């Protein structure tokens, strides 16, 4: 019974992993964090264990269960609750985590700050639909497949990747066609492309289109450094995909709007608070491309008042 209780309260497996690679795109955040032997991941695990040691005992098994979930959305939410609890501990020293209940809508923590009682609700700003998430995961599976067998002389920067879920694309044929295309670039071509990359002239790189039934890939060749091209083993964890620092496209649903949407949904709930204020805590830094301006706009709006 005691060993079972310890298992439910342990955020990570007792045997450390031996993987030094980077995370695959299709790999869950928890699975990588749990198995990675990279020093920075070991430090993250140490912090989480320390924070969990201060989390209320009665609420810990539920938090750990969600923290270990393979669904990144559930894992991120649990990790945010744990980080938020740690922040409240350091701020007030007396937060109380509430157990889930089916009888009523609840919030995460009761807290006393500067002698005043308040309730704290945590939420992760995320509006990705299930369909969009499935489409993203399919694209990530294609990129992971290409990364697992990189070309000897070139990486690629991906400008566009589209797929048709109704058609099952042959990823091995896509990779072979990509390698044949990269084989067509000479040493002089590689030297010219390397100068363009070094000068930041990314838009001038040739864009190559590879189309197969069910999939379309638009990419540019990125030459490897000379040492890596001669000896690929000299670059550990090398992959096929090279993300050049090109300006990111505007998010179709910016983080500011996501914050407002999540705050509105929480505000419409009925909480048994009495006279206490409700503190709404939002996690939004997990969004790729999120900027401080977008976060501020989401929190305070865009209306300007003359002073």
C-alpha positions in Angstrom: 0.0 0.0 0.0 2.8 2.4 0.9 4.7 1.6 -2.3 1.5 2.2 -4.3 1.1 5.6 -2.6 4.7 6.5 -3.3 4.1 5.5 -7.0 1.1 7.8 -7.2 3.0 10.7 -5.7 6.2 10.4 -7.8 6.3 12.7 -10.8 9.1 10.8 -12.6 10.2 7.2 -12.9 12.9 6.2 -10.4 15.4 5.0 -13.0 16.8 7.9 -14.9 16.8 7.8 -18.7 19.9 7.5 -20.9 18.7 9.6 -23.9 20.9 12.6 -24.8 18.9 13.5 -28.0 16.6 16.4 -28.4 12.8 15.9 -28.2 11.0 14.6 -31.2 8.1 16.8 -32.3 5.5 13.9 -31.8 7.0 13.0 -28.4 4.9 14.1 -25.4 6.5 16.7 -23.2 6.3 14.5 -20.2 7.8 11.4 -21.9 10.8 13.4 -23.0 11.2 15.1 -19.6 10.9 11.7 -17.9 13.5 9.9 -20.1 16.0 12.5 -21.1 19.5 12.3 -19.6 20.4 15.8 -20.7 21.7 17.9 -17.7 19.2 20.7 -18.2 16.3 18.2 -18.1 17.7 16.7 -14.9 17.7 20.2 -13.4 14.0 20.7 -14.5 13.1 17.4 -12.8 14.9 18.4 -9.6 12.9 21.6 -9.5 9.6 19.9 -10.0 10.4 17.3 -7.3 11.2 20.1 -4.9 8.0 22.0 -5.7 6.0 18.9 -5.4 7.4 18.2 -1.9 5.6 21.4 -0.8 2.3 20.6 -2.5 -0.5 19.4 -0.2 -0.4 15.7 0.4 -4.1 15.0 -0.2 -4.1 16.8 -3.6 -0.8 15.4 -4.8 -1.9 12.1 -6.4 -4.4 13.9 -8.6 -1.8 16.5 -9.7 0.8 13.8 -10.4 -1.6 11.7 -12.4 -2.3 14.7 -14.7 1.3 15.8 -14.7 2.4 12.4 -16.1 -0.3 12.4 -18.8 0.8 11.9 -22.4 -1.6 14.6 -23.5 0.5 17.8 -23.6 -2.5 19.9 -22.7 -3.1 18.0 -19.5 0.6 17.9 -18.6 1.0 21.6 -19.2 -2.0 22.5 -17.1 -0.7 20.3 -14.2 2.8 21.7 -14.5 1.4 25.3 -14.4 -0.7 24.5 -11.3 2.5 23.2 -9.6 4.5 26.3 -10.6 1.6 28.5 -9.5 1.4 26.8 -6.1 5.1 27.3 -5.6 4.8 31.0 -6.4 1.9 31.3 -3.9 4.0 29.4 -1.3 6.8 31.9 -1.6 4.3 34.8 -1.7 2.0 33.9 1.1 3.2 30.6 2.6 -0.4 29.3 3.1 -2.1 28.2 -0.2 -4.5 25.2 0.0 -5.0 23.1 -3.1 -8.6 22.0 -3.6 -9.5 18.5 -4.6 -11.6 18.0 -7.8 -15.3 17.8 -7.3 -18.3 17.0 -9.5 -20.8 18.8 -7.4 -19.8 22.3 -8.4 -17.4 24.3 -10.4 -14.3 24.9 -8.4 -11.0 26.8 -8.5 -7.5 25.5 -7.7 -6.4 27.2 -4.5 -7.5 29.0 -1.4 -4.9 31.5 -0.4 -4.3 34.2 2.2 -2.1 37.2 1.0 -1.3 40.0 3.4 -4.1 38.8 5.7 -6.8 38.8 3.0 -8.4 35.6 1.8 -8.7 35.0 -1.9 -9.4 32.2 -4.4 -7.0 31.4 -7.3 -8.0 29.8 -10.6 -5.4 28.6 -13.0 -5.9 28.2 -16.8 -3.7 27.7 -19.8 -4.4 30.0 -22.7 -5.0 27.6 -25.6 -7.7 27.6 -28.3 -6.3 25.0 -30.7 -9.2 22.9 -31.9 -9.0 19.1 -32.0 -8.9 19.1 -35.8 -6.1 21.7 -35.9 -4.2 19.6 -33.3 -4.6 16.4 -35.3 -3.4 18.3 -38.5 -0.4 19.7 -36.6 0.5 16.2 -35.3 0.4 14.8 -38.8 2.8 17.4 -40.0 5.1 16.8 -37.0 5.1 13.1 -37.9 6.4 13.9 -41.4 9.2 16.2 -40.0 10.2 13.6 -37.5 10.5 11.0 -40.2 12.8 13.2 -42.2 14.9 14.1 -39.2 15.6 10.4 -38.4 17.6 9.9 -41.6 19.3 13.3 -42.5 21.1 13.9 -45.7 24.9 13.8 -45.6 25.6 17.3 -46.9 22.4 19.4 -46.5 19.8 20.2 -44.0 16.6 21.9 -45.2 14.5 24.8 -44.1 10.7 24.0 -44.5 8.6 26.9 -45.8 5.4 24.9 -46.4 4.2 21.5 -45.5 0.7 20.4 -46.4 -0.9 17.0 -46.3 -4.2 15.4 -47.1 -5.5 13.2 -44.3 -7.7 11.2 -46.8 -4.5 10.0 -48.5 -1.8 8.0 -46.8 1.5 9.5 -47.9 4.6 7.3 -48.3 7.1 9.1 -46.0 10.0 6.9 -47.1 9.4 7.8 -50.7 9.2 11.5 -49.8 12.5 11.2 -47.9 14.2 9.4 -50.9 12.9 12.1 -53.3 14.2 14.8 -51.0 17.7 13.2 -50.8 17.8 12.8 -54.6 17.0 16.5 -54.9 19.7 17.5 -52.4 22.2 15.2 -54.2 21.8 17.4 -57.3 23.5 20.4 -55.6 27.2 20.6 -56.4 30.0 21.7 -54.0 30.0 25.1 -55.7 26.3 25.3 -55.1 26.8 24.5 -51.5 29.4 27.2 -51.1 27.1 29.8 -52.7 24.2 28.7 -50.5 26.5 28.9 -47.4 27.4 32.5 -48.2 23.7 33.3 -48.5 22.8 31.7 -45.2 25.8 33.5 -43.5 24.5 36.8 -44.9 21.0 36.2 -43.7 19.7 36.2 -47.3 17.1 33.5 -46.6 14.5 34.7 -49.1 17.1 34.3 -51.9 17.6 30.6 -51.2 16.1 28.4 -53.9 12.8 26.9 -53.0 12.2 23.3 -54.0 8.8 21.7 -54.2 8.3 18.0 -53.7 4.9 16.6 -54.2 3.7 13.1 -53.7 0.2 11.7 -53.3 -1.2 13.2 -50.1 1.6 15.6 -49.3 3.4 18.7 -50.6 6.7 20.0 -49.2 8.4 23.4 -50.1 11.9 23.7 -48.7 15.3 25.3 -49.2 18.6 23.5 -48.9 20.9 24.6 -46.1 24.5 23.4 -46.4 26.1 21.8 -43.4 29.4 23.1 -42.0 32.4 21.4 -43.8 33.3 19.3 -40.7 29.7 18.0 -40.4 29.5 17.2 -44.1 32.7 15.2 -43.9 32.0 13.5 -40.6 28.2 13.6 -39.6 29.1 12.0 -36.3 30.9 15.2 -35.3 27.5 16.9 -34.9 25.5 15.0 -32.3 21.7 15.0 -32.5 21.9 16.4 -36.1 18.6 16.5 -37.9 17.3 17.1 -41.4 15.2 20.1 -40.5 17.1 23.4 -39.9 14.9 26.3 -38.7 16.4 29.4 -40.0 15.7 32.6 -38.1 13.3 34.0 -40.6 10.5 36.3 -39.4 7.7 34.2 -38.0 4.3 34.5 -39.7 1.5 36.3 -37.8 -0.4 33.9 -35.6 -3.8 33.2 -37.1 -5.2 33.4 -33.5 -2.9 35.6 -31.5 -2.2 34.9 -27.9 -3.9 38.2 -26.8 -7.2 37.0 -28.2 -6.7 33.5 -26.6 -6.1 35.2 -23.2 -9.3 37.2 -23.6 -11.3 34.1 -24.7 -10.0 32.0 -21.7 -10.6 34.8 -19.2 -14.2 35.3 -20.5 -14.9 31.5 -20.2 -13.7 31.5 -16.6 -15.6 34.7 -15.8 -18.8 33.1 -16.9 -18.5 30.3 -14.4 -20.2 30.4 -11.0 -17.9 30.1 -8.1 -18.8 29.8 -4.4 -16.5 32.6 -3.3 -18.6 34.7 -0.9 -16.9 38.1 -0.5 -13.5 36.9 -1.5 -11.8 38.1 -4.8 -11.0 35.6 -7.5 -7.5 35.8 -8.9 -7.3 34.4 -12.4 -3.8 33.1 -13.4 -3.1 32.4 -17.0 -0.2 30.5 -18.6 0.7 31.8 -22.0 4.4 31.6 -22.5 4.1 28.1 -24.0 2.8 29.6 -27.2 5.4 29.8 -30.0 5.8 33.4 -31.1 4.1 34.9 -28.1 5.3 38.4 -27.4 5.0 40.6 -24.4 2.9 43.1 -26.4 0.4 40.4 -27.2 0.2 39.3 -23.6 -0.4 42.9 -22.4 -3.0 43.5 -25.1 -4.8 40.3 -24.0 -4.8 41.4 -20.4 -5.6 45.1 -20.7 -7.2 45.4 -24.2 -6.4 47.9 -26.9 -8.5 50.9 -25.9 -6.4 54.1 -25.3 -7.6 56.9 -23.0 -6.1 60.4 -23.3 -4.6 61.7 -20.2 
